Amino acid sequence: MAGALLREIADAVGGELIGDGGLRIERIATLEDAGADAIAFLSNPIYARQLGTTRAGALIVGAAFRDQAAARGAVVVAADPYLAFARLTQWWADRHGRRVDAGIHASAIVDGDADIGEGVSIGALAFVARGCRIGANTRIGPRVTLLHDVRLGERCIVHPGAVIGADGFGFAPDRESGNRWVKIEQLGGVVIGDDVEIGANTCIDRGALGDTTIADGVKIDNLVQIGHNVRVGAHTAIAGCVGIAGSTTVGAHCMIGGGVGITGHVTIADSVVLSGATQVTRSIAKAGRYGGPFPFDDNAAWEKNAATLRNLHALRERVRALEKQIAP
């Protein structure tokens, strides 16, 4: 079924329709790229200037831009336009057959001991080892590897190339034999809750003794490394190229920016926001926004210190000049 009527879209996202509900929408687009056949959304005020230039046939906006958007044409007003956009993409995918069908691809390898729930989709060349359990309506992408004793909840999405349940990085030095490394067998598993999304080529290591655990609703981007025995709290979001070392606990509802590095054996409180490239070397005991690579700090303090750092050379020269003036 091609396209949709604007009134159908308004109903789907729970917004207020202003204008022609019979307008036919053929695609979802950005403000910049939209044409008369498209619907676009505005959530970030930084793009408000594009309201005057976009060629979109209809818009999704918040209450703050209601009148401005309605003056140019059809509009759906939503309490949270970004959330409305997210719901629209899901509705659109369902309507246009973009969902992945349940079933196991002929080229996938699934051990007979694995427990596969109803409605699960397993993509081409995926591997599911013995002792794995996959909850209902979970989607496993092509070339995903689930090693033994990995438990995935319901409605999860694992994108291509992810590896879950590989050995954690554990070695003991044997100084009596020339400082060689002795492998510590990783005897735990990986437990992942419901509604978790795991990005392409992300790795989640199994625990050394207990399990590595990812709670319900966690969203993990591509190329993330999660070490053994890490615990990630519910509904935390982790952007690309993050590394979390072993035995670290990350709280619920945290947001971890791209390229963040978190050392092992630390605890991060609930509702912590880490700016991109932050290096976390100690525990964070209270909610807030933190940033900075050397070392991290409260974000406001870090920004002040970073601004000072830019002038450090000039400050040094001034100090030297003053020292010369007061020298005996």
C-alpha positions as CSV (number, residue, x, y, z in Angstrom):
1,M,0.0,0.0,0.0
2,A,1.7,3.1,-1.2
3,G,1.6,6.3,0.8
4,A,-0.9,7.4,3.4
5,L,-3.4,10.2,4.0
6,L,-2.4,12.9,6.4
7,R,-5.3,12.2,8.7
8,E,-4.1,8.6,9.0
9,I,-0.7,9.8,10.0
10,A,-2.1,12.2,12.6
11,D,-4.1,9.3,14.1
12,A,-1.0,7.1,14.1
13,V,1.2,9.5,16.0
14,G,-1.5,10.9,18.3
15,G,-1.2,14.5,17.0
16,E,-3.7,17.3,16.3
17,L,-4.3,17.8,12.6
18,I,-4.5,21.3,11.1
19,G,-5.3,21.6,7.4
20,D,-6.1,19.1,4.7
21,G,-6.4,15.6,6.2
22,G,-6.9,14.1,2.7
23,L,-3.4,15.2,1.6
24,R,-1.6,12.1,0.3
25,I,1.9,11.6,1.7
26,E,4.3,9.3,-0.2
27,R,7.4,9.6,2.0
28,I,9.0,10.9,5.2
29,A,11.9,13.3,4.6
30,T,14.0,16.0,6.2
31,L,13.0,19.6,6.1
32,E,15.8,20.3,3.6
33,D,15.0,17.4,1.3
34,A,11.2,17.2,1.5
35,G,9.0,17.8,-1.5
36,A,5.3,18.3,-1.8
37,D,4.7,14.6,-1.5
38,A,6.6,14.3,1.8
39,I,6.1,15.0,5.5
40,A,8.9,16.4,7.6
41,F,9.3,17.1,11.3
42,L,10.8,19.9,13.4
43,S,11.9,19.2,16.9
44,N,15.2,21.1,17.3
45,P,14.8,24.9,17.3
46,I,18.1,25.3,15.5
47,Y,16.3,24.2,12.3
48,A,13.4,26.6,12.7
49,R,14.7,28.8,10.0
50,Q,13.9,26.0,7.5
51,L,10.2,26.4,8.1
52,G,10.3,29.2,5.6
53,T,12.2,27.3,2.9
54,T,11.1,23.7,3.2
55,R,8.9,22.4,0.4
56,A,7.3,19.7,2.5
57,G,3.6,19.0,1.9
58,A,3.0,18.6,5.6
59,L,4.9,19.1,8.9
60,I,5.0,17.6,12.4
61,V,5.8,20.3,14.9
62,G,5.5,21.0,18.6
63,A,3.1,23.6,20.1
64,A,5.8,26.3,20.0
65,F,5.8,26.3,16.1
66,R,2.1,25.6,15.7
67,D,1.0,29.0,14.3
68,Q,4.2,29.4,12.1
69,A,3.8,26.0,10.6
70,A,0.0,26.2,10.1
71,A,0.5,29.5,8.2
72,R,2.3,27.7,5.5
73,G,0.0,24.6,5.1
74,A,-1.0,21.3,6.6
75,V,0.5,20.4,10.0
76,V,0.3,17.8,12.7
77,V,0.9,19.3,16.2
78,A,2.4,16.8,18.7
79,A,3.5,17.2,22.3
80,D,6.9,15.7,21.4
81,P,7.5,16.0,17.6
82,Y,10.7,13.8,17.8
83,L,8.8,11.0,19.5
84,A,5.9,11.5,17.0
85,F,8.5,11.1,14.2
86,A,9.8,7.9,15.8
87,R,6.3,6.4,16.0
88,L,5.6,7.4,12.5
89,T,8.6,5.6,11.2
90,Q,7.5,2.4,13.0
91,W,3.9,2.8,11.6
92,W,5.2,3.5,8.2
93,A,7.5,0.4,8.2
94,D,4.6,-1.8,9.3
95,R,2.3,-0.4,6.6
96,H,4.8,-0.7,3.8
97,G,6.1,-4.2,4.6
98,R,9.5,-3.2,5.9
99,R,9.4,-5.5,8.9
100,V,11.6,-8.6,8.9
101,D,9.6,-11.8,8.7
102,A,10.0,-14.5,11.3
103,G,12.0,-17.6,10.5
104,I,15.5,-18.9,10.3
105,H,17.5,-18.3,7.1
106,A,18.7,-21.4,5.3
107,S,22.4,-20.4,5.7
108,A,22.1,-19.7,9.5
109,I,23.5,-22.3,12.0
110,V,21.4,-22.8,15.0
111,D,22.3,-25.5,17.6
112,G,19.6,-28.0,18.4
113,D,20.0,-27.2,22.1
114,A,19.1,-23.5,21.5
115,D,15.7,-22.3,22.7
116,I,14.1,-20.1,20.0
117,G,10.9,-18.2,20.9
118,E,7.9,-17.6,18.7
119,G,8.3,-15.0,16.0
120,V,12.1,-14.9,16.0
121,S,13.9,-13.9,12.9
122,I,17.5,-15.2,12.3
123,G,19.4,-13.8,9.3
124,A,21.8,-15.2,6.8
125,L,25.0,-16.7,8.1
126,A,24.1,-16.1,11.7
127,F,25.4,-18.6,14.4
128,V,23.5,-19.5,17.5
129,A,25.4,-21.9,19.9
130,R,24.2,-24.4,22.4
131,G,22.5,-23.2,25.5
132,C,21.3,-19.9,24.0
133,R,17.8,-18.7,24.6
134,I,16.2,-16.1,22.3
135,G,12.9,-14.5,23.4
136,A,9.8,-14.0,21.2
137,N,9.8,-11.6,18.3
138,T,13.5,-10.9,18.5
139,R,15.4,-10.1,15.3
140,I,18.9,-11.5,14.8
141,G,20.7,-9.9,11.8
142,P,23.0,-11.5,9.2
143,R,26.4,-12.8,10.5
144,V,25.5,-12.3,14.2
145,T,27.3,-14.7,16.5
146,L,25.6,-15.8,19.8
147,L,28.0,-18.1,21.6
148,H,27.0,-20.6,24.3
149,D,24.8,-19.6,27.2
150,V,23.6,-16.2,25.9
151,R,20.1,-15.3,26.8
152,L,18.2,-12.6,24.8
153,G,14.9,-11.2,25.9
154,E,11.8,-10.5,23.8
155,R,11.6,-7.9,21.0
156,C,15.3,-7.4,20.8
157,I,17.2,-6.3,17.7
158,V,20.8,-7.5,17.0
159,H,22.3,-5.9,14.0
160,P,24.7,-7.6,11.5
161,G,28.1,-8.7,12.7
162,A,27.5,-8.4,16.5
163,V,29.3,-10.9,18.6
164,I,27.7,-11.8,22.0
165,G,29.3,-14.2,24.4
166,A,32.9,-14.2,23.3
167,D,35.5,-14.6,26.1
168,G,36.2,-11.7,28.3
169,F,39.8,-10.4,28.4
170,G,41.1,-12.1,31.4
171,F,44.7,-13.2,32.0
172,A,47.0,-13.7,35.0
173,P,50.7,-13.0,34.8
174,D,52.9,-16.0,35.6
175,R,56.1,-14.3,36.7
176,E,57.8,-17.6,37.5
177,S,57.8,-18.5,33.8
178,G,59.1,-15.3,32.3
179,N,56.0,-13.1,32.8
180,R,53.8,-15.2,30.5
181,W,50.1,-14.8,30.5
182,V,47.8,-17.6,31.8
183,K,44.3,-17.5,30.4
184,I,41.4,-17.2,32.9
185,E,38.6,-19.3,31.5
186,Q,35.4,-17.3,31.2
187,L,32.7,-19.4,32.8
188,G,29.8,-17.0,33.0
189,G,27.3,-16.0,30.4
190,V,25.5,-13.0,29.0
191,V,21.9,-12.0,30.0
192,I,20.1,-9.4,27.9
193,G,16.7,-8.1,28.8
194,D,13.6,-7.2,26.7
195,D,13.5,-4.5,24.0
196,V,17.3,-4.2,23.8
197,E,18.9,-3.0,20.5
198,I,22.5,-3.9,19.7
199,G,24.4,-2.2,16.9
200,A,26.4,-3.7,14.1
201,N,29.8,-5.2,15.0
202,T,29.3,-4.5,18.7
203,C,30.9,-7.1,21.1
204,I,29.5,-8.0,24.5
205,D,31.8,-10.4,26.4
206,R,30.6,-13.2,28.6
207,G,31.3,-13.0,32.4
208,A,34.3,-14.6,34.0
209,L,32.3,-16.2,36.8
210,G,28.9,-14.4,37.0
211,D,27.1,-13.0,33.9
212,T,27.5,-9.8,31.9
213,T,24.0,-8.2,32.1
214,I,22.2,-5.7,29.9
215,A,18.9,-4.6,31.4
216,D,15.6,-4.0,29.6
217,G,15.3,-1.2,27.0
218,V,19.1,-0.6,26.6
219,K,20.1,0.8,23.2
220,I,23.7,0.2,22.0
221,D,25.1,1.7,18.9
222,N,27.7,0.2,16.4
223,L,31.2,-0.8,17.3
224,V,30.8,-0.8,21.1
225,Q,32.9,-3.0,23.3
226,I,31.3,-4.2,26.6
227,G,33.7,-6.2,28.8
228,H,33.1,-9.2,31.0
229,N,30.8,-8.8,34.0
230,V,29.7,-5.3,33.1
231,R,26.2,-4.4,34.2
232,V,24.2,-1.8,32.2
233,G,21.0,-0.5,33.8
234,A,17.6,-0.2,32.1
235,H,17.0,2.2,29.3
236,T,20.6,3.4,29.1
237,A,21.7,4.6,25.6
238,I,25.3,4.0,24.4
239,A,26.6,5.6,21.3
240,G,29.2,4.3,18.8
241,C,32.8,3.3,19.6
242,V,32.3,3.3,23.4
243,G,34.5,1.0,25.4
244,I,33.4,-0.2,28.9
245,A,36.0,-2.3,30.7
246,G,35.2,-5.3,32.9
247,S,33.3,-5.4,36.1
248,T,31.9,-1.8,35.7
249,T,28.3,-1.0,36.6
250,V,26.4,1.6,34.6
251,G,23.2,2.9,36.0
252,A,19.7,3.2,34.5
253,H,18.7,6.0,32.1
254,C,22.2,7.0,31.4
255,M,23.4,8.5,28.0
256,I,26.9,7.7,26.9
257,G,28.3,9.7,24.0
258,G,30.4,8.4,21.2
259,G,34.0,7.4,21.9
260,V,33.6,7.4,25.6
261,G,36.1,5.1,27.5
262,I,35.1,3.8,30.9
263,T,37.8,2.0,33.0
264,G,37.0,-1.2,34.9
265,H,35.6,-1.8,38.4
266,V,33.8,1.6,38.6
267,T,30.2,2.4,39.3
268,I,28.2,5.1,37.4
269,A,25.0,6.4,39.0
270,D,21.6,6.5,37.3
271,S,20.8,9.4,34.9
272,V,24.4,10.3,34.2
273,V,25.2,11.9,30.8
274,L,28.7,11.5,29.4
275,S,29.8,13.8,26.6
276,G,31.5,12.3,23.6
277,A,35.2,11.2,24.1
278,T,35.0,11.5,27.9
279,Q,37.5,9.2,29.7
280,V,36.0,7.9,33.0
281,T,38.6,6.8,35.4
282,R,36.7,6.9,38.7
283,S,33.2,6.2,39.9
284,I,30.4,8.8,39.4
285,A,28.1,8.9,42.5
286,K,25.4,11.3,41.4
287,A,23.3,12.2,38.3
288,G,24.5,15.0,36.0
289,R,26.3,15.8,32.9
290,Y,30.1,15.0,32.7
291,G,32.8,15.5,30.1
292,G,36.5,15.8,29.4
293,P,39.3,13.5,28.4
294,F,42.0,14.5,30.9
295,P,40.4,13.9,33.4
296,F,36.6,14.0,33.2
297,D,34.8,16.5,35.4
298,D,31.4,18.1,35.9
299,N,30.6,19.4,32.4
300,A,30.5,23.1,33.3
301,A,33.8,22.9,35.1
302,W,35.4,21.0,32.2
303,E,34.3,23.7,29.7
304,K,35.8,26.4,31.8
305,N,39.1,24.5,32.2
306,A,39.2,23.7,28.5
307,A,38.7,27.4,27.7
308,T,41.6,28.3,30.0
309,L,43.7,25.6,28.4
310,R,43.5,27.3,25.1
311,N,45.3,30.4,26.6
312,L,47.8,28.4,28.6
313,H,50.8,29.3,26.5
314,A,50.0,33.0,26.6
315,L,49.5,32.8,30.3
316,R,52.9,31.1,30.8
317,E,54.6,33.9,28.8
318,R,52.9,36.6,31.0
319,V,54.0,34.8,34.2
320,R,57.6,34.7,32.9
321,A,57.5,38.4,32.1
322,L,56.2,39.2,35.5
323,E,58.9,37.0,37.1
324,K,61.6,38.9,35.2
325,Q,60.2,42.2,36.5
326,I,60.3,41.2,40.1
327,A,63.5,39.2,40.0
328,P,66.3,40.8,42.1
